[in-house]
Amino acid sequence: MVKLEKKRLKGKQTLVDDATRKAAKDEAEEDRTTTEGADKEADEYIQFSSIRVSSDCIDEVDRHLVAVSISKTEIKRIELRYGIGSERPAIQLLLGLVFFGIGCFFLVDLVLWLFWGGTAYDVEALAIGLIPLGGWLMCNAVRKKYFLFIHLASDRRKLVFKGKFEQSDLLAFIDEAIEKFGFNIEKALIWTSRNL
């Protein structure tokens, strides 16, 4: 038979059994252990902007979550570059153009409806929201940024440095990654890609 216990939580009375209480205690213990492990891992990597480098991989992080992780064993060559940072700029530009065009079509349709009447649907008004989305996609597709161009055995990846920063800080980070973790990052293309 399961033993039940009455428990008050913020004015509400609930019944909690022993198994639930034990599971919650085990979960809290596991969270504490994971946090301690994360503290140990914090000393094993360096991070600048959105790029995290450790002894076994290079990660692109977004709000402390790993978006892309590339193992050191997969990497053939790494270059620090300045240029179009989009992974697939042609596809992103085309998609942005399609969204922008659809939004403009419905915008013209609504303007014509305002002047000459007829039937308008609420979906048309919502489709106007595609205009800023398409514009953002197109601008982001051609925006120049600093990035690590990583050559893999079967593919190439771009890990983009996000935000504003000084070039000297970026170069110091690259030097530290080379010295501390042994990555061979070529910096020569950064000077020819942009007049500094």
C-alpha positions as CSV (number, residue, x, y, z in Angstrom):
1,M,0.0,0.0,0.0
2,V,1.2,3.5,-0.9
3,K,1.6,5.9,2.0
4,L,0.1,9.3,1.2
5,E,1.0,12.5,3.0
6,K,-0.9,15.8,3.0
7,K,1.2,18.8,1.9
8,R,0.4,22.5,1.6
9,L,1.8,24.3,-1.4
10,K,0.9,28.0,-1.6
11,G,-2.5,27.6,0.0
12,K,-3.4,24.5,-1.9
13,Q,-3.6,21.2,-0.2
14,T,-2.2,18.2,-2.2
15,L,-1.5,14.6,-1.6
16,V,2.1,13.4,-2.2
17,D,3.1,9.8,-2.1
18,D,6.5,8.5,-1.0
19,A,7.5,7.6,-4.6
20,T,6.9,11.1,-5.8
21,R,8.8,12.6,-2.9
22,K,11.8,10.2,-3.5
23,A,11.8,11.0,-7.3
24,A,11.8,14.7,-6.6
25,K,14.7,14.2,-4.1
26,D,16.7,12.2,-6.7
27,E,16.0,14.8,-9.4
28,A,17.3,17.6,-7.1
29,E,20.4,15.5,-6.3
30,E,21.0,14.9,-10.1
31,D,20.6,18.6,-10.8
32,R,23.2,19.5,-8.2
33,T,25.6,16.9,-9.6
34,T,25.0,18.3,-13.1
35,T,25.7,21.8,-11.9
36,E,28.9,20.7,-10.3
37,G,30.0,19.0,-13.5
38,A,29.1,22.1,-15.5
39,D,31.4,24.2,-13.2
40,K,34.2,21.8,-13.9
41,E,33.6,22.0,-17.7
42,A,33.6,25.8,-17.5
43,D,37.3,25.7,-17.0
44,E,37.8,23.4,-20.0
45,Y,36.7,25.8,-22.8
46,I,37.1,29.4,-23.8
47,Q,34.4,31.5,-25.4
48,F,34.3,34.7,-27.4
49,S,31.1,36.1,-28.8
50,S,29.1,33.1,-30.0
51,I,32.0,30.7,-30.5
52,R,33.2,28.3,-27.8
53,V,36.4,26.3,-28.2
54,S,37.4,23.3,-26.1
55,S,40.0,20.6,-26.5
56,D,37.7,18.3,-28.5
57,C,35.3,20.5,-30.4
58,I,34.3,24.0,-31.6
59,D,30.8,25.1,-30.9
60,E,28.5,27.9,-32.0
61,V,26.3,28.9,-29.1
62,D,23.1,30.8,-29.0
63,R,22.0,32.1,-25.6
64,H,24.2,29.5,-23.8
65,L,22.7,26.6,-25.9
66,V,24.9,24.8,-28.4
67,A,23.5,25.4,-31.9
68,V,26.4,23.7,-33.9
69,S,29.1,21.5,-32.6
70,I,32.0,20.2,-34.7
71,S,34.3,17.6,-33.3
72,K,38.1,18.2,-33.6
73,T,38.5,14.8,-35.3
74,E,36.2,15.9,-38.2
75,I,38.1,19.2,-38.9
76,K,40.5,19.3,-41.8
77,R,41.2,23.0,-41.9
78,I,40.0,26.2,-40.2
79,E,40.2,29.7,-41.6
80,L,39.3,33.0,-39.9
81,R,37.4,35.1,-42.5
82,Y,35.4,38.2,-42.9
83,G,32.6,38.0,-45.5
84,I,29.1,36.9,-46.0
85,G,28.3,34.9,-42.8
86,S,25.3,33.0,-44.0
87,E,25.7,29.3,-44.3
88,R,23.7,29.1,-47.6
89,P,23.3,32.7,-48.8
90,A,21.7,31.9,-52.2
91,I,18.9,29.8,-50.6
92,Q,18.4,32.3,-47.8
93,L,18.2,35.2,-50.3
94,L,15.7,33.4,-52.5
95,L,13.5,32.4,-49.5
96,G,13.6,36.0,-48.3
97,L,12.6,37.3,-51.8
98,V,9.7,34.8,-51.9
99,F,8.4,35.9,-48.5
100,F,8.9,39.6,-49.3
101,G,7.0,39.1,-52.7
102,I,4.1,37.3,-51.1
103,G,3.8,40.0,-48.4
104,C,3.9,42.7,-51.0
105,F,1.2,41.0,-53.2
106,F,-1.2,40.9,-50.2
107,L,-0.3,44.5,-49.3
108,V,-1.2,45.7,-52.8
109,D,-4.4,43.6,-52.6
110,L,-5.4,45.2,-49.3
111,V,-4.7,48.7,-50.6
112,L,-6.9,48.0,-53.7
113,W,-9.6,46.8,-51.4
114,L,-9.4,50.0,-49.3
115,F,-9.9,52.2,-52.4
116,W,-12.3,50.1,-54.6
117,G,-14.0,47.7,-52.1
118,G,-14.6,44.1,-52.6
119,T,-13.7,41.2,-50.4
120,A,-10.7,41.1,-48.1
121,Y,-9.7,38.2,-45.8
122,D,-8.0,38.4,-42.5
123,V,-5.3,36.1,-43.8
124,E,-4.3,38.8,-46.2
125,A,-3.6,41.2,-43.3
126,L,-1.6,38.5,-41.6
127,A,0.5,37.8,-44.7
128,I,1.7,41.4,-44.6
129,G,3.9,40.2,-41.7
130,L,5.9,38.3,-44.3
131,I,7.4,41.6,-45.6
132,P,9.6,42.3,-42.6
133,L,10.5,38.6,-42.4
134,G,11.6,38.5,-46.0
135,G,13.5,41.8,-45.7
136,W,15.3,40.4,-42.6
137,L,16.2,37.2,-44.4
138,M,17.6,39.0,-47.4
139,C,19.6,41.5,-45.4
140,N,21.0,38.8,-43.1
141,A,21.9,36.7,-46.2
142,V,24.4,39.3,-47.5
143,R,25.5,40.9,-44.2
144,K,29.3,40.6,-43.7
145,K,30.6,39.2,-40.5
146,Y,33.6,37.5,-39.0
147,F,33.4,33.7,-39.0
148,L,35.4,30.5,-38.8
149,F,35.3,28.7,-42.1
150,I,35.7,25.1,-41.2
151,H,36.6,22.5,-43.9
152,L,35.3,19.0,-43.0
153,A,35.9,15.7,-44.9
154,S,32.5,16.0,-46.6
155,D,31.3,19.5,-46.0
156,R,32.2,23.1,-45.1
157,R,30.7,25.0,-42.2
158,K,30.6,28.7,-41.1
159,L,30.6,29.5,-37.4
160,V,29.7,33.2,-37.1
161,F,31.0,35.6,-34.4
162,K,27.9,37.5,-33.4
163,G,27.6,41.0,-32.0
164,K,30.0,43.9,-32.0
165,F,33.6,43.6,-30.8
166,E,37.1,44.8,-31.5
167,Q,39.3,43.0,-34.0
168,S,42.1,42.9,-31.4
169,D,39.9,40.9,-29.0
170,L,39.0,38.5,-31.8
171,L,42.6,37.9,-32.7
172,A,43.5,37.4,-29.0
173,F,40.8,34.8,-28.7
174,I,42.1,33.0,-31.8
175,D,45.7,33.1,-30.5
176,E,44.5,31.6,-27.1
177,A,42.5,28.9,-28.9
178,I,45.7,28.0,-30.9
179,E,47.9,28.0,-27.9
180,K,45.6,26.3,-25.3
181,F,43.9,23.7,-27.5
182,G,46.2,23.2,-30.5
183,F,43.8,24.2,-33.2
184,N,45.5,25.3,-36.4
185,I,43.5,28.4,-37.4
186,E,44.7,30.4,-40.4
187,K,44.3,34.1,-39.9
188,A,45.8,35.3,-43.2
189,L,42.5,35.8,-45.0
190,I,41.2,38.2,-42.4
191,W,43.6,40.9,-43.7
192,T,42.9,40.5,-47.4
193,S,39.1,40.3,-46.9
194,R,38.7,43.7,-45.3
195,N,40.8,46.9,-45.3
196,L,41.5,47.4,-41.6
